[in-house]
Amino acid sequence: MWKSVVTAIAFLAMGGSAFAASAVNKDAQTRTLIVTEGGGKTELALAAGETVEFCPNGCFVTLPNGDLEALTGSETVEISGGVARIK
């Protein structure tokens, strides 16, 4: 019985970490997002045409226009024409 419970918990923990937010830069120049996660801030520079995954456990992201958005880890941030949209 306990083995089944431990196996189920381990499986759910592994499955939950497979999701992360992604950011897609469709612009011709590098764009930067500020990611706040666990109390720390990091700059996420996206080269032209680059797609990256980040924020697997939820975070806040400051978009190029200065707006602050909360992400749960399943969204896509799409940057086009210097404007970021959450999908």
C-alpha positions as CSV (number, residue, x, y, z in Angstrom):
1,M,0.0,0.0,0.0
2,W,2.7,2.5,1.0
3,K,4.7,1.7,-2.1
4,S,1.7,2.6,-4.2
5,V,1.2,5.9,-2.4
6,V,4.9,6.8,-2.7
7,T,5.0,5.9,-6.4
8,A,1.9,8.0,-7.0
9,I,3.3,11.0,-5.2
10,A,6.7,10.7,-7.1
11,F,4.8,10.4,-10.4
12,L,2.7,13.5,-9.7
13,A,5.8,15.5,-8.6
14,M,7.6,14.6,-11.8
15,G,4.6,15.4,-13.9
16,G,4.1,18.8,-12.3
17,S,7.6,20.0,-13.0
18,A,7.3,19.3,-16.7
19,F,5.3,22.5,-17.3
20,A,6.9,25.9,-17.7
21,A,6.0,29.2,-19.2
22,S,7.6,30.0,-22.6
23,A,8.6,33.2,-24.2
24,V,8.7,33.7,-28.0
25,N,10.5,36.7,-29.6
26,K,9.0,37.2,-33.1
27,D,10.9,40.6,-33.4
28,A,14.1,41.2,-35.4
29,Q,15.9,42.5,-32.4
30,T,16.7,41.2,-28.9
31,R,13.9,41.8,-26.3
32,T,14.3,41.5,-22.5
33,L,11.9,40.3,-19.8
34,I,12.5,40.7,-16.1
35,V,11.6,37.5,-14.2
36,T,10.9,37.6,-10.5
37,E,10.9,34.1,-9.0
38,G,11.4,33.2,-5.4
39,G,12.3,36.7,-4.4
40,G,15.1,37.1,-7.0
41,K,15.1,39.0,-10.2
42,T,16.8,37.9,-13.4
43,E,16.9,39.4,-16.9
44,L,15.8,37.1,-19.6
45,A,17.2,38.3,-23.0
46,L,15.5,36.8,-26.0
47,A,17.4,37.0,-29.3
48,A,15.5,37.6,-32.5
49,G,13.3,34.5,-33.2
50,E,14.3,32.8,-30.0
51,T,11.9,30.7,-27.8
52,V,12.8,29.8,-24.2
53,E,11.1,28.0,-21.3
54,F,11.2,29.6,-17.9
55,C,9.2,29.9,-14.7
56,P,8.3,26.3,-14.0
57,N,6.7,27.0,-10.6
58,G,5.0,30.4,-11.2
59,C,6.6,33.8,-11.2
60,F,6.1,37.5,-12.0
61,V,7.4,38.9,-15.3
62,T,7.9,42.5,-16.3
63,L,7.1,42.9,-19.9
64,P,9.0,45.3,-22.3
65,N,6.4,48.0,-21.7
66,G,6.9,47.8,-17.9
67,D,3.7,45.9,-17.1
68,L,4.0,43.3,-14.4
69,E,2.1,40.0,-15.0
70,A,1.8,36.9,-12.8
71,L,2.4,33.6,-14.5
72,T,1.4,30.2,-13.3
73,G,3.9,28.3,-15.6
74,S,1.6,27.3,-18.4
75,E,1.4,30.5,-20.4
76,T,3.2,31.7,-23.5
77,V,4.6,35.2,-23.7
78,E,4.7,36.3,-27.3
79,I,6.6,39.4,-28.3
80,S,5.9,41.0,-31.6
81,G,6.4,44.6,-32.7
82,G,7.9,45.3,-29.3
83,V,4.6,44.4,-27.6
84,A,4.2,41.3,-25.4
85,R,1.0,39.3,-25.2
86,I,0.2,36.5,-22.8
87,K,-1.5,33.5,-24.4
